[in-house]
Amino acid sequence: MADEFLSDLPFDFNSPSLPSSSNFGERERLRLILIGSTAGVQEMIHRQHQAGIADAGSWSRLLPVPNSDEVMSILLLYRRRE
C-alpha cells in the first residue's frame, strides 16, 4: 500500500542510484514529513520557504494519508555528520 504513495515522490526509494549515506561520506539523509489538512500543510511549506529553510518546490506534491482525510508532503534533506 505504501508503494502507491512512494511512486508519486520526486525520487525513487527503490532505485539503486538513490544516494545512500555511504555515497555521501559525511552526509546523512533526512526526511521531513508534514501531515495535516491541505491548507495546513500548504501553509507550513510556505512558511518553511519564507524562513529560508526549504524551497517550496522541493517538497513532494500533496499525497493522501491512507484511511484519513489528511494529506502529507515529504522533503528529502542531507546534513553533514559531525
MDAnalysis code that builds the backbone (N, CA, C; Angstrom):
import MDAnalysis as mda
import numpy as np

u = mda.Universe.empty(246, n_residues=82, atom_resindex=np.repeat(np.arange(82), 3), trajectory=True)
u.add_TopologyAttr("name", ["N", "CA", "C"] * 82)
u.add_TopologyAttr("resid", np.arange(1, 83))
u.add_TopologyAttr("resname", ["MET", "ALA", "ASP", "GLU", "PHE", "LEU", "SER", "ASP", "LEU", "PRO", "PHE", "ASP", "PHE", "ASN", "SER", "PRO", "SER", "LEU", "PRO", "SER", "SER", "SER", "ASN", "PHE", "GLY", "GLU", "ARG", "GLU", "ARG", "LEU", "ARG", "LEU", "ILE", "LEU", "ILE", "GLY", "SER", "THR", "ALA", "GLY", "VAL", "GLN", "GLU", "MET", "ILE", "HIS", "ARG", "GLN", "HIS", "GLN", "ALA", "GLY", "ILE", "ALA", "ASP", "ALA", "GLY", "SER", "TRP", "SER", "ARG", "LEU", "LEU", "PRO", "VAL", "PRO", "ASN", "SER", "ASP", "GLU", "VAL", "MET", "SER", "ILE", "LEU", "LEU", "LEU", "TYR", "ARG", "ARG", "ARG", "GLU"])
u.atoms.positions = np.array([
    [0.816, -1.198, 0.000],
    [0.000, 0.000, 0.000],
    [0.859, 1.261, 0.000],
    [1.949, 1.284, 0.782],
    [2.801, 2.470, 0.825],
    [3.466, 2.736, -0.516],
    [3.711, 1.696, -1.321],
    [4.362, 1.879, -2.612],
    [3.574, 2.795, -3.527],
    [2.241, 2.785, -3.432],
    [1.459, 3.648, -4.299],
    [1.690, 5.114, -3.962],
    [2.030, 5.432, -2.722],
    [2.322, 6.805, -2.344],
    [3.762, 7.152, -2.706],
    [4.674, 6.223, -2.494],
    [6.070, 6.481, -2.797],
    [6.281, 6.704, -4.284],
    [5.458, 6.082, -5.122],
    [5.631, 6.243, -6.561],
    [5.364, 7.672, -7.011],
    [4.695, 8.470, -6.196],
    [4.395, 9.856, -6.547],
    [5.468, 10.832, -6.081],
    [6.486, 10.335, -5.401],
    [7.528, 11.204, -4.893],
    [8.482, 11.598, -6.011],
    [9.202, 12.710, -5.841],
    [10.119, 13.145, -6.893],
    [11.423, 12.349, -6.911],
    [11.483, 11.240, -6.209],
    [12.648, 10.356, -6.202],
    [12.146, 8.940, -6.022],
    [12.976, 7.943, -6.322],
    [12.587, 6.540, -6.266],
    [13.313, 5.863, -5.110],
    [12.557, 5.466, -4.071],
    [13.166, 4.823, -2.905],
    [13.829, 3.499, -3.261],
    [13.367, 2.823, -4.317],
    [13.894, 1.514, -4.673],
    [15.008, 1.571, -5.702],
    [15.367, 2.749, -6.147],
    [16.393, 2.891, -7.170],
    [17.770, 2.608, -6.588],
    [18.590, 1.818, -7.300],
    [19.955, 1.584, -6.815],
    [20.802, 2.842, -6.870],
    [20.379, 3.839, -7.648],
    [21.146, 5.071, -7.743],
    [20.750, 6.096, -6.688],
    [19.766, 5.744, -5.843],
    [19.367, 6.666, -4.775],
    [20.552, 6.875, -3.848],
    [20.902, 8.115, -3.549],
    [22.057, 8.362, -2.686],
    [21.883, 7.725, -1.312],
    [22.864, 7.007, -0.876],
    [22.851, 6.461, 0.479],
    [23.847, 7.251, 1.306],
    [23.789, 7.078, 2.608],
    [24.725, 7.814, 3.456],
    [26.161, 7.434, 3.134],
    [26.409, 6.190, 2.680],
    [27.773, 5.793, 2.344],
    [28.260, 6.501, 1.087],
    [27.357, 6.842, 0.150],
    [27.745, 7.558, -1.052],
    [28.089, 9.015, -0.765],
    [27.615, 9.535, 0.340],
    [27.831, 10.930, 0.662],
    [28.846, 11.111, 1.781],
    [29.511, 10.047, 2.186],
    [30.560, 10.143, 3.193],
    [30.069, 10.714, 4.495],
    [30.232, 12.012, 4.650],
    [29.908, 12.672, 5.907],
    [28.481, 13.224, 5.931],
    [27.633, 12.776, 5.017],
    [26.264, 13.301, 4.964],
    [25.257, 12.238, 5.352],
    [24.230, 12.673, 6.029],
    [23.144, 11.791, 6.466],
    [21.848, 12.244, 5.796],
    [21.096, 11.296, 5.254],
    [19.824, 11.629, 4.616],
    [18.747, 11.777, 5.692],
    [17.956, 12.831, 5.583],
    [16.847, 13.093, 6.496],
    [15.582, 13.302, 5.680],
    [14.446, 12.912, 6.246],
    [13.153, 13.141, 5.610],
    [12.266, 13.931, 6.566],
    [11.756, 15.041, 6.084],
    [10.780, 15.813, 6.843],
    [9.415, 15.485, 6.262],
    [8.461, 15.205, 7.118],
    [7.120, 14.841, 6.671],
    [6.116, 15.760, 7.355],
    [5.296, 16.402, 6.555],
    [4.194, 17.214, 7.076],
    [2.903, 16.449, 6.843],
    [2.086, 16.333, 7.870],
    [0.793, 15.659, 7.768],
    [-0.258, 16.561, 8.396],
    [-1.348, 16.769, 7.685],
    [-2.432, 17.588, 8.209],
    [-3.433, 17.910, 7.123],
    [-4.192, 18.961, 7.347],
    [-5.160, 19.395, 6.338],
    [-4.395, 19.956, 5.143],
    [-5.053, 20.018, 4.012],
    [-4.423, 20.578, 2.815],
    [-3.944, 22.002, 3.082],
    [-4.797, 22.816, 3.674],
    [-4.432, 24.203, 3.964],
    [-3.275, 24.284, 4.956],
    [-3.300, 23.438, 5.969],
    [-2.246, 23.454, 6.976],
    [-0.896, 23.048, 6.422],
    [-0.863, 22.000, 5.623],
    [0.394, 21.536, 5.025],
    [0.925, 22.585, 4.054],
    [0.059, 23.138, 3.221],
    [0.497, 24.172, 2.281],
    [1.033, 25.400, 3.008],
    [0.395, 25.783, 4.098],
    [0.864, 26.934, 4.879],
    [2.245, 26.673, 5.467],
    [2.458, 25.486, 6.018],
    [3.757, 25.182, 6.620],
    [4.868, 25.117, 5.566],
    [4.549, 24.585, 4.388],
    [5.531, 24.574, 3.298],
    [5.892, 26.010, 2.934],
    [4.895, 26.879, 2.850],
    [5.129, 28.289, 2.530],
    [5.963, 28.958, 3.625],
    [5.679, 28.684, 4.885],
    [6.454, 29.269, 5.993],
    [7.904, 28.793, 5.965],
    [8.112, 27.503, 5.678],
    [9.481, 26.974, 5.580],
    [10.238, 27.701, 4.463],
    [9.548, 27.951, 3.368],
    [10.151, 28.652, 2.239],
    [10.506, 30.092, 2.624],
    [9.572, 30.801, 3.257],
    [9.804, 32.191, 3.671],
    [10.957, 32.303, 4.659],
    [11.108, 31.292, 5.518],
    [12.167, 31.312, 6.521],
    [13.519, 30.896, 5.938],
    [13.522, 30.492, 4.665],
    [14.776, 30.080, 4.032],
    [15.223, 28.692, 4.428],
    [14.316, 27.892, 4.987],
    [14.663, 26.536, 5.434],
    [14.612, 25.556, 4.282],
    [13.561, 25.629, 3.470],
    [13.395, 24.685, 2.372],
    [12.612, 25.333, 1.246],
    [13.099, 25.196, 0.026],
    [12.402, 25.727, -1.131],
    [11.053, 25.038, -1.272],
    [10.020, 25.791, -1.520],
    [8.674, 25.225, -1.624],
    [8.594, 24.165, -2.720],
    [9.361, 24.318, -3.787],
    [9.348, 23.359, -4.881],
    [10.066, 22.056, -4.585],
    [10.759, 21.980, -3.458],
    [11.484, 20.762, -3.102],
    [10.611, 19.720, -2.412],
    [9.452, 20.126, -1.947],
    [8.535, 19.202, -1.281],
    [7.817, 18.354, -2.323],
    [7.428, 17.138, -1.945],
    [6.624, 16.309, -2.844],
    [5.249, 16.954, -3.006],
    [4.530, 16.524, -4.023],
    [3.159, 17.008, -4.156],
    [2.358, 16.475, -2.968],
    [1.207, 17.030, -2.705],
    [0.374, 16.567, -1.594],
    [-0.142, 15.165, -1.892],
    [0.052, 14.280, -0.938],
    [-0.330, 12.876, -1.080],
    [-1.389, 12.540, -0.043],
    [-2.384, 11.743, -0.391],
    [-3.411, 11.389, 0.592],
    [-2.837, 10.469, 1.673],
    [-3.259, 10.683, 2.910],
    [-2.889, 9.795, 4.009],
    [-3.931, 8.673, 4.033],
    [-3.482, 7.410, 4.003],
    [-4.439, 6.291, 3.983],
    [-5.400, 6.345, 5.168],
    [-6.652, 6.015, 4.920],
    [-7.696, 5.946, 5.942],
    [-7.840, 7.244, 6.731],
    [-7.699, 8.375, 6.050],
    [-7.764, 9.675, 6.717],
    [-8.225, 10.720, 5.711],
    [-8.658, 11.861, 6.224],
    [-8.973, 12.962, 5.328],
    [-7.811, 13.945, 5.260],
    [-6.649, 13.551, 5.763],
    [-5.457, 14.390, 5.764],
    [-4.589, 14.107, 4.536],
    [-3.623, 15.013, 4.322],
    [-2.632, 14.847, 3.262],
    [-1.241, 14.920, 3.890],
    [-0.236, 14.520, 3.095],
    [1.139, 14.628, 3.566],
    [2.024, 15.106, 2.423],
    [3.159, 15.670, 2.792],
    [4.178, 16.067, 1.841],
    [5.521, 15.732, 2.470],
    [6.477, 15.305, 1.636],
    [7.772, 14.836, 2.129],
    [8.883, 15.661, 1.498],
    [9.876, 16.002, 2.313],
    [11.054, 16.728, 1.860],
    [12.277, 15.898, 2.214],
    [13.148, 15.686, 1.260],
    [14.381, 14.944, 1.476],
    [15.523, 15.944, 1.621],
    [16.267, 15.854, 2.712],
    [17.385, 16.750, 3.004],
    [18.609, 15.933, 3.370],
    [19.759, 16.562, 3.344],
    [21.000, 15.928, 3.808],
    [21.660, 16.845, 4.810],
    [22.277, 16.255, 5.813],
    [23.026, 17.051, 6.789],
    [24.421, 16.467, 6.926],
    [25.341, 17.312, 7.269],
    [26.720, 16.876, 7.462],
    [26.834, 16.183, 8.820],
    [27.419, 15.011, 8.834],
    [27.641, 14.308, 10.108],
    [28.786, 14.973, 10.848],
    [28.668, 14.987, 12.159],
    [29.732, 15.614, 12.972],
    [30.626, 14.586, 13.574],
])
